[in-house]
Amino acid sequence: MNLSRSLLPALLLCAAASVPALAQETGKTTLTDKGTPVTVTSEEPDSIRGDYHIDFAKLDRNHDGFISREEAKANPTLAREFDALDTHHTGRLSKAQLEGWMK
């Protein structure tokens, strides 16, 4: 196995990590590795972007201090972003996880 070929993915990852704007924009760049073109594609990840506002108390129908996936369905945008917000993978969202969304 060619050692430089096995290091290529790691080098591309390091290069992408050193360019913060790459993670925020979509795009395609073609690099050359020993004469062979290599295309690197950047896509916007599932992330919370935009000016979203929710009424936590209204969505928390059972008043347990969390918004469940089922409760989140009352707000289509929140339901769509639920997995990105559920950073603890508990199936429910706390006020801290929704801090940027609160009115």
C-alpha positions in Angstrom: 0.0 0.0 0.0 1.3 3.4 -0.9 1.9 5.3 2.4 1.1 8.7 0.8 -2.3 7.3 -0.3 -3.2 6.1 3.2 -2.3 9.5 4.7 -4.4 11.5 2.1 -7.7 11.3 4.1 -6.0 12.5 7.3 -4.2 15.3 5.4 -7.5 16.4 3.8 -9.2 16.4 7.2 -6.5 18.5 8.7 -6.7 20.9 5.8 -10.4 21.2 6.2 -10.1 21.8 10.0 -7.7 24.6 9.4 -10.2 26.5 7.3 -13.2 27.4 9.6 -15.2 29.0 6.9 -15.3 25.7 5.0 -17.5 24.2 7.6 -20.1 27.0 7.3 -20.4 27.1 3.6 -21.1 24.6 0.9 -18.7 24.2 -1.9 -16.4 22.0 -3.9 -12.6 22.2 -4.2 -10.4 20.1 -6.4 -6.8 19.5 -5.1 -4.1 17.6 -6.9 -2.1 14.8 -5.2 0.9 13.7 -7.3 -1.0 14.6 -10.5 -4.2 12.9 -9.5 -7.2 15.3 -8.9 -8.9 14.9 -5.6 -12.3 16.6 -5.1 -13.2 17.8 -1.6 -16.8 18.7 -1.1 -18.0 20.7 1.9 -21.7 20.6 2.9 -23.5 22.5 5.6 -24.1 20.1 8.5 -27.4 19.7 10.4 -27.2 22.7 12.5 -29.3 25.4 14.1 -29.2 28.5 12.0 -31.6 31.3 11.8 -33.8 33.4 14.0 -36.0 30.9 15.8 -38.2 31.6 18.8 -40.3 29.3 20.9 -42.5 29.5 24.0 -40.9 26.7 26.2 -43.8 26.7 28.7 -46.4 26.4 26.0 -44.6 23.5 24.2 -43.9 21.7 27.5 -47.4 20.3 27.7 -46.8 17.9 30.6 -44.8 20.5 32.6 -41.8 18.2 33.3 -39.3 20.9 32.4 -38.3 19.3 29.1 -39.7 19.2 25.5 -40.0 15.7 24.2 -39.8 14.8 20.6 -43.6 14.4 20.6 -44.1 17.9 22.2 -41.7 19.4 19.6 -43.9 18.3 16.8 -46.2 21.3 17.6 -43.4 23.5 16.2 -42.3 22.2 12.7 -39.0 24.0 12.8 -38.1 22.7 16.2 -39.2 19.2 15.2 -36.9 19.4 12.2 -33.9 20.5 14.2 -34.6 18.2 17.2 -31.8 15.8 16.6 -29.2 18.6 16.2 -30.4 20.2 19.5 -30.6 16.9 21.4 -26.9 16.9 22.1 -27.3 14.5 25.1 -29.3 12.1 22.9 -32.0 11.7 25.6 -35.0 12.3 23.4 -35.9 15.4 25.2 -34.7 19.0 25.2 -33.9 21.1 28.3 -34.2 24.9 28.6 -30.4 25.0 28.4 -30.3 23.2 25.1 -32.9 25.7 23.8 -31.4 28.8 25.2 -31.0 30.5 21.8 -34.6 29.7 20.9 -36.4 31.2 23.9 -38.5 34.3 23.5 
